[in-house]
């Protein structure tokens, strides 16, 4: 990409992986609504096999001390961490688009299986579809960043604490108020069941339970909120509240290649069921609209790093990653001033 951003090339994936003909490929062609989603089937199979083997090895190592326990813990959490991002974003994609045509029961159990291994909130779908996309980061959004100063780690800790300790009750109450009773039941019962699994595992073998269940459950929630914080860190209340004014896009990153173009968050909020392979082209097609709206795009970083750079005051690093979509020269000071103006707390979104 040129420094001015007048002509830039997107290196993020625009095609789903292709696989040779075989039993699994033929099953996917028959059973999936979208053949490009074969990558999700294959990822799910690998994850179940790898995480099952890892859990078994961890339990054996902790009981027998065949290897140093600390080494076993580090290896297990490294494997868990490596697969966490693609698994979360796989679930994100499959909740927004029809996934398995048959057998349909797999659609129901698939998220719960992934939650078992990774600690992902079992109410993720209900939170995301039934609340977040409906409220769109406005005050009624339980994960809204509006009221917080987004360059403050202290504010983030308050934000995360509310989510971690109160989301089960708050989400259930929100869904009930909106008469989404089925969603409320699934969110509450699923999360209560998962927490009971965590508690049972700890009661049986506290070391295994903490490493295999408690740490992943706490960590994945922390990471998901760090990501959401970065996605909605820069708000532009001079415009109506929409995907162009309340979120950002991150391009050309290793994260996009591993996590199905999750960096294209503006495009996702504008059309939630857009296939992940179509995100880069959509940005190019909608570039004029992005420019007109003053949308923010960064290159070579992801939402997690955006959050960290904000908390540590690394404005120059953010400015260097800022994409000048309109090709107009902007000084580093001008970009930093723009970014700082968009992280201030808002009690409400002004009427535009």
Helices and strands as residue ranges (DSSP letters): H 23-31, G 35-37, H 38-64, H 69-96, H 105-118, H 124-127, I 128-132, H 133-135, H 153-177, H 181-204, H 206-209, I 210-214, H 215-231, H 243-246, E 248-251, H 254-258, H 265-270, G 276-278, H 279-285, H 287-293, E 296-299, H 303-311, H 315-321, H 332-341
